[in-house]
Amino acid sequence: MSLSVVHTRSAYGVDAPKVDVEVHLGGGLPSLSIVGLPNTAVREARDRVRGALTTSGFEFPRRRITVNLAPADLPKNGGRFDLAIALGILVASKQLDSQALKGGVFSAELALSGHLRPVSGTLPVALQCARENEWMILSNANAQEASLAAGVIYGANHLLDVCAHLRGIHPLTPTQPNAPAPLPSAPDLADVHGQHLPRRALEIAAAGGHSLLLYGPPGSGKSLLAARLPSILPSLTTNQAMESAAIQSLAHGAFDPMHWRRRGFRNPHHSSSSKALTGGGVPPKPGEISLAHHGVLFLDELPEFARQALDALREPLETGEIRLSRAAWQLCFPAQFQLIAAMNPCPCGYHGDRQHTCRCTPNQIQHYQSRISGPLLDRIDMQINVPRLTPVELEGMEPGESSAQVAERVEAVRQRQLQRDGQPAANLSSAQLQQRCRLDSGGQAMMREAGERLGLSARSWQRSLRVARTIADLAHYREINQQHIAEALGYRDRLRD
């Protein structure tokens, strides 16, 4: 009777809990069983591991083999446990020394030929290994991704390469991260001619991290403006880039280690379901709002999204996270995204347009705009009309400022906000608002009058103060004055005026 223990880690949302792969060789008819709450993919490891060991020239024990994945109450999924199970069998059958595996974590799927295949969610596992001073062996295809965690990472192509390393015959070389590729040039804000007020709103949104709704007739440049928001956003910090990369690592094919410092720009189609936005499945995968963590979530044709999908954004916009509860899973994904949305003002799109006559009735316009619920609209900091310019007007306009010029001002404001408050103005707490957004008597009178005239809720009131704080920072003012308040209020609740 023999027993071995090999360490690996599971993927449980953005966490990577340790899993002990216990392999027991006992008497009885030859068999291989896996226990410990495995799903179908894990149970199928029996055939993958047997095939990989025999084709690699190892002796497969003709005994009763029991593999226990502990802790037993943690759901296990995917092929990430194959390599650890195979090594556990080799150790239990005395074909490999257990001391060689001490302090190591093994995570890879095995092909029947013994080759190592990549798995998803490698970066969160590597980050946890680096925090606990563990070294890691995985597929070469995952090695570059895992090396971003600054831990000791070994990449291998075949089970034989892993065993040769553990026996000290042909040691593997630790993987070093490649230099990040230069980011491709993003669409430049200089491409937007005219539209001075929308450009101003875009700059304020970028500087303070505020959400923004652009509405106007077709062809007015709403999508053009939204696509240029990433080009003026501040650079990601190392921690922010790592958090964003860890989320993207959980989604199949969504992460490129060469571009890991790029802010995400997610642009889901309006037919996307609420689960596509918030995340879900078995096991739960991050949705679009989490994949846009520390980036931009752009919702074009906002009223065309399902009402249930849009209302699912309400809590994440407030808390910066999304909690998914299923029968066997309770996960929390971060979702600190910047929302920018675009829409037409009516079904035909030409309500308020100077060149086309709107064919919609007032009831149709009201019904169309009411697809966006009041609670969601209340959580959008800024709303701005984007009028359509005529070809003659466009010909007579000179190009506006480039993204580099605007980004310089945005970066300066964001650094000022981080040094003063530790976060962008859009995320200021109620206590910080009282300290950083004190108003003089004139500002208080203006806010009071606007609250009564516009029917501002307490949330709208606070969000207007946060926008005013960013406007004051852009103007290099320590205190907020009436001019800043007036501009901030001009961006509130304009859609349904």
ZIPERA-V201231 format. One record per helix or strand of 2 or more residues. SS is the DSSP state (@ for helix, = for strand). FROM is the first residue (numbers start at 1). LEN is the number of residues. If there is no record, write none. Layout:
SS & FROM & LEN
SS & FROM & LEN
This chain:
= & 2 & 8
= & 18 & 9
= & 31 & 5
@ & 40 & 4
@ & 45 & 11
= & 64 & 7
@ & 82 & 11
@ & 98 & 4
= & 104 & 4
= & 109 & 2
= & 115 & 3
@ & 122 & 10
= & 135 & 5
@ & 140 & 8
= & 153 & 4
@ & 159 & 8
@ & 189 & 3
@ & 196 & 13
= & 212 & 4
@ & 222 & 6
@ & 230 & 3
@ & 238 & 12
@ & 257 & 3
= & 265 & 2
@ & 274 & 5
= & 279 & 2
= & 285 & 2
@ & 288 & 4
= & 296 & 4
@ & 302 & 3
@ & 307 & 5
@ & 313 & 7
= & 321 & 5
= & 330 & 5
= & 338 & 6
@ & 362 & 8
@ & 374 & 5
= & 382 & 4
@ & 391 & 5
@ & 403 & 19
@ & 425 & 3
@ & 430 & 7
@ & 441 & 14
@ & 458 & 17
@ & 482 & 9
